[in-house]
Amino acid sequence: MLVKILGGIDLIAAFSFLTFIFGFEPFLPLIIFSAGLLFLKSLFIFAGDILSFLDLFSSILLAISIFFLPPMFLLWATAFLLLGKGIVSFI
């Protein structure tokens, strides 16, 4: 059950990245909430989970995306990686 909750966090963050990619006005509390949850989730890196580095990178990129628009290839790559992690956790 915990894996599905953590996968849901990945899917919400991927949706947030996709709003930036397609030029929609992002819901700011959702962006801040998902960046914070991804940062908390990235603390699993201390337990040896290598993919938590992706969560740390994604939370930093999501926080930066509030103020600046990062290059599109970073947004696309991060969105697809988070989508992949989220979908795999539901299988």
Residue pairs with C-beta under 8 A, 6 or more apart in sequence:
3 89
4 89
4 90
6 41
6 89
7 85
7 86
7 87
7 88
7 89
7 90
8 86
9 34
9 37
9 38
9 41
9 86
10 38
10 55
10 82
10 83
10 85
10 86
10 89
11 82
11 83
11 86
11 87
12 30
12 34
12 37
13 34
13 35
13 37
13 38
13 58
13 59
13 62
13 82
14 79
14 80
14 82
14 83
14 86
16 26
16 30
16 31
16 34
16 62
17 58
17 62
17 65
17 75
17 78
17 79
17 82
18 79
19 25
19 26
19 27
20 26
20 65
20 69
20 75
21 72
21 75
21 76
21 79
28 66
31 62
31 65
31 66
32 63
32 66
34 62
35 59
35 62
35 63
36 59
38 55
38 56
38 58
38 59
38 62
39 55
39 56
39 59
41 52
41 55
42 52
42 53
42 55
42 56
42 59
43 52
44 52
44 55
45 52
45 53
45 55
45 56
51 85
54 78
54 81
54 82
54 85
57 78
58 78
58 81
58 82
61 70
61 74
61 75
61 78
64 70
65 75
